[in-house]
Amino acid sequence: MPDNARIRVILRWVQILDNKEPFYKERGEFFFRAVVKGDGTAQETRIPQEGQFEISDHPSWNKVNFDRVIFDGPVSGRLEIELLGEEVDTTSGNDQLELYRRTFTGEPSAWLGEHSPHDEDEDPENLADWRVCYRIERA
């Protein structure tokens, strides 16, 4: 890839391990925010654009597929990805999932591919209360 390549980051899915709700409530109401920075200004995305998703932490119902572009732009040696999940509460403050943050440096072609839980020994996509999966590809 050239020094100043154009790439796309696609948030494929998230999996909730803790819905931040009492045991008697099956689902939490979540929204997600992505902030991705290549060259220039950060691109921010809220998923969904309005409202929230009802997601359980039960293993049969805790994964949501998005396949949503969260970044499309030039990079020249550095890419920063930050993902935040938030569970909405009406009677108290919202609960935040552990912040996902990863910085890629070096040759952009080395970043290409899927980044998901269990693809590295100490995997940053496998967080305490959720898991994330995204793909980096040439745009």
BELWOSUL-V393426 format. One record per helix or strand. SS is the DSSP state (H for helix, E for strand). FROM is the first residue (numbers start at 1). LEN is the number of residues. Records with the same first field share a line. If there is no record, write none. Layout:
# BELWOSUL-V393426
SS->FROM-LEN + FROM-LEN
This chain:
# BELWOSUL-V393426
E->5-12 + 27-11 + 43-5 + 53-4 + 63-13 + 78-10 + 95-2 + 100-6 + 113-3 + 126-1 + 130-9
H->108-4
